[in-house]
Amino acid sequence: MTLINPMIGNYPQGPLVHDWSFVGLVSSKATSITIPAAAQEGDLCVLFDTALGVPPSAPAGFTMIASFDTTLDSAFSYRKLGAGEGGTAINGMAGSADYRVKVMIVVRPDVDVTITTGVFQGTLHNNEDPPEITVNTSAMTNSGVAIGIIRNFNAEMTVIGEENWADEIGYEANSGIVSKMYYKPQTIGNLTSPSLDMPNQGSFNALGGIYFEGTPV
């Protein structure tokens, strides 16, 4: 008998080509933020949290990607959601009520995956012009999603490269702090390495990005 290796996705004996889809983007000025009600077990949840006067920390069960402890504190974290977490509130950083800004995104792989990350690019604190970031997804061997974050301390924000990302944008503002979060699904065979940039917009500029890769289990 001759055994024939089955095709896995579009690749013989290769990575499973799967898709990631948008679930929800939410924001908050409170100490807590509510996970989108449509979230399900296995979804990826990413949080960008800004506060004033408290040490940066990630919510319980979240893994810290990057943080910065200064006058304006920043925490960028993620977790793979468990069952029944959609619609529940989680506690983030507190600090001064006038300067709390949280933005969260939930995205979903269409198969069960183990989630790993690339290397964080950028900075969560820059008082000048942050260098442009490109989330280089060329090293990915399984599908996933690229995430970009941007923040300033100004009444308005100028963003360069929004067209490189998906249409849904997470946004929150509080007392001059403006935070945004972007995403772009990355499918093997269609890796886009999206970039993001901003000019110097005063103090406490933040600009960064990272990719999440899902290895089917």
C-alpha positions as CSV (number, residue, x, y, z in Angstrom):
1,M,0.0,0.0,0.0
2,T,1.3,3.5,-0.9
3,L,0.5,6.2,1.7
4,I,-0.2,9.6,0.3
5,N,0.6,12.6,2.4
6,P,-2.5,14.8,2.7
7,M,-2.5,18.5,1.8
8,I,-2.5,20.7,4.9
9,G,-4.1,24.0,3.9
10,N,-2.5,25.0,0.6
11,Y,0.9,23.4,1.5
12,P,1.8,19.8,1.4
13,Q,3.3,18.9,4.8
14,G,3.4,22.6,5.5
15,P,1.7,25.2,7.7
16,L,-2.1,25.2,8.0
17,V,-3.4,28.3,6.2
18,H,-6.1,29.7,8.5
19,D,-7.8,33.1,8.8
20,W,-8.1,35.6,11.6
21,S,-11.2,37.8,11.8
22,F,-12.2,41.0,13.7
23,V,-14.4,40.5,16.8
24,G,-14.5,43.9,18.5
25,L,-12.7,47.1,19.5
26,V,-13.5,48.8,22.8
27,S,-12.1,51.6,24.9
28,S,-12.5,53.0,28.4
29,K,-11.6,56.0,30.6
30,A,-12.2,53.9,33.8
31,T,-10.0,51.6,35.8
32,S,-11.8,48.7,34.1
33,I,-12.6,47.8,30.5
34,T,-15.2,45.3,29.3
35,I,-14.2,42.5,26.9
36,P,-16.5,42.6,23.8
37,A,-19.6,40.5,24.4
38,A,-19.0,38.6,21.1
39,A,-15.6,37.3,22.3
40,Q,-15.2,33.5,22.6
41,E,-12.8,31.0,24.0
42,G,-9.6,30.9,22.1
43,D,-9.8,34.6,20.9
44,L,-6.8,36.9,21.2
45,C,-7.3,39.9,23.4
46,V,-4.8,42.8,23.3
47,L,-4.9,45.8,25.6
48,F,-3.0,49.2,25.5
49,D,-3.4,50.9,28.9
50,T,-2.3,54.4,29.8
51,A,-2.5,55.9,33.3
52,L,-0.9,58.7,35.4
53,G,1.0,58.1,38.6
54,V,0.9,54.3,39.0
55,P,3.4,51.6,38.2
56,P,2.6,49.9,34.8
57,S,0.9,46.6,35.2
58,A,-1.1,44.0,33.2
59,P,-4.5,42.7,34.2
60,A,-4.6,39.3,35.9
61,G,-4.0,36.6,33.3
62,F,-2.5,38.9,30.7
63,T,1.1,38.7,29.5
64,M,3.0,42.0,29.4
65,I,4.5,42.9,25.9
66,A,6.1,46.2,26.8
67,S,5.7,48.8,29.5
68,F,7.1,52.2,30.5
69,D,7.1,53.7,34.0
70,T,7.3,57.5,33.9
71,T,4.9,60.4,34.6
72,L,2.5,58.9,32.1
73,D,2.6,55.1,32.5
74,S,2.0,52.6,29.8
75,A,1.3,48.9,29.6
76,F,0.8,46.8,26.5
77,S,-0.4,43.2,27.1
78,Y,-2.4,40.3,25.7
79,R,-4.0,37.0,26.6
80,K,-5.8,34.1,24.9
81,L,-9.3,34.2,26.2
82,G,-11.0,31.4,28.1
83,A,-14.6,30.3,28.1
84,G,-17.3,32.8,29.2
85,E,-15.0,35.9,29.3
86,G,-17.0,37.8,26.6
87,G,-18.8,40.7,28.2
88,T,-16.9,40.6,31.4
89,A,-15.0,43.6,32.9
90,I,-11.3,43.4,33.8
91,N,-9.3,45.7,36.0
92,G,-6.4,47.7,34.4
93,M,-4.4,50.5,35.8
94,A,-6.0,53.2,37.9
95,G,-4.2,56.4,38.6
96,S,-5.7,59.8,38.0
97,A,-9.2,59.7,36.6
98,D,-8.5,62.5,34.2
99,Y,-5.7,60.7,32.4
100,R,-6.9,57.0,32.1
101,V,-7.1,55.7,28.6
102,K,-7.6,52.1,27.6
103,V,-8.0,50.5,24.1
104,M,-8.7,46.8,23.6
105,I,-9.1,44.6,20.5
106,V,-10.3,41.0,20.2
107,V,-9.5,39.0,17.1
108,R,-10.3,35.3,16.3
109,P,-8.5,32.6,14.5
110,D,-10.8,30.1,12.7
111,V,-8.9,27.1,14.2
112,D,-7.6,26.5,17.7
113,V,-4.1,27.9,18.0
114,T,-1.2,28.4,20.3
115,I,-0.4,32.1,20.2
116,T,3.2,33.4,20.1
117,T,4.5,36.9,19.4
118,G,7.1,38.6,17.3
119,V,9.5,41.2,18.8
120,F,7.9,44.5,19.9
121,Q,9.0,47.4,17.8
122,G,8.9,51.1,18.9
123,T,8.7,53.0,22.1
124,L,6.0,53.8,24.7
125,H,7.6,57.1,25.6
126,N,9.2,59.7,23.3
127,N,9.2,63.5,23.7
128,E,10.3,64.1,20.2
129,D,9.6,62.4,16.9
130,P,9.2,58.6,17.3
131,P,10.9,56.6,14.5
132,E,8.4,55.0,12.0
133,I,7.7,51.4,12.9
134,T,7.1,48.5,10.5
135,V,5.7,45.3,11.9
136,N,7.8,42.9,9.9
137,T,5.7,39.8,9.4
138,S,8.0,38.1,6.9
139,A,9.3,35.6,9.4
140,M,5.8,34.3,10.2
141,T,5.2,30.6,9.2
142,N,1.6,30.5,10.4
143,S,-1.2,33.1,10.0
144,G,-1.9,35.7,12.6
145,V,-2.4,39.4,13.1
146,A,-0.3,42.6,13.2
147,I,-1.2,45.2,15.9
148,G,-0.1,48.8,15.9
149,I,-0.5,51.3,18.8
150,I,-0.1,55.1,18.8
151,R,-0.6,57.8,21.5
152,N,0.1,61.4,22.1
153,F,-0.6,64.2,24.6
154,N,-2.4,66.7,22.5
155,A,-5.9,67.7,21.5
156,E,-5.5,66.1,18.1
157,M,-3.4,63.4,16.5
158,T,-1.7,63.2,13.1
159,V,-1.2,59.6,12.0
160,I,0.8,58.5,8.9
161,G,0.0,55.1,7.4
162,E,-3.5,54.4,8.5
163,E,-4.2,53.1,5.0
164,N,-1.9,50.1,5.8
165,W,-4.3,48.8,8.4
166,A,-7.8,47.5,8.5
167,D,-10.8,49.9,8.7
168,E,-11.7,49.4,12.3
169,I,-9.7,51.6,14.6
170,G,-9.8,51.6,18.4
171,Y,-9.8,55.2,19.8
172,E,-10.1,56.9,23.2
173,A,-9.2,60.3,24.5
174,N,-9.1,61.8,28.0
175,S,-7.7,65.2,29.0
176,G,-5.6,65.6,25.9
177,I,-4.3,62.0,25.9
178,V,-5.3,60.3,22.6
179,S,-4.7,56.5,22.1
180,K,-5.4,54.5,19.0
181,M,-5.0,50.8,18.1
182,Y,-4.8,49.3,14.7
183,Y,-4.8,45.7,13.4
184,K,-4.2,43.8,10.1
185,P,-4.8,40.1,9.6
186,Q,-1.7,38.3,8.2
187,T,-2.3,35.2,6.1
188,I,0.5,33.0,4.8
189,G,0.8,34.0,1.2
190,N,-0.4,37.5,1.9
191,L,1.9,39.0,4.6
192,T,1.8,42.8,4.4
193,S,4.2,44.1,7.1
194,P,2.2,47.2,7.8
195,S,3.9,50.4,8.9
196,L,2.8,53.3,11.1
197,D,4.3,56.7,11.8
198,M,3.6,60.1,13.5
199,P,5.3,63.4,13.7
200,N,6.5,65.0,16.9
201,Q,3.3,65.9,18.7
202,G,4.5,67.0,22.1
203,S,5.2,65.0,25.2
204,F,4.5,61.3,25.9
205,N,4.4,60.1,22.3
206,A,4.0,56.4,21.9
207,L,4.4,54.4,18.7
208,G,4.8,50.7,18.5
209,G,3.7,47.4,16.9
210,I,4.0,43.6,17.1
211,Y,2.6,40.5,15.4
212,F,0.9,37.6,16.9
213,E,1.2,34.2,15.2
214,G,-1.2,31.3,15.7
215,T,0.2,27.7,15.5
216,P,-2.7,25.3,15.1
217,V,-3.0,22.7,17.8
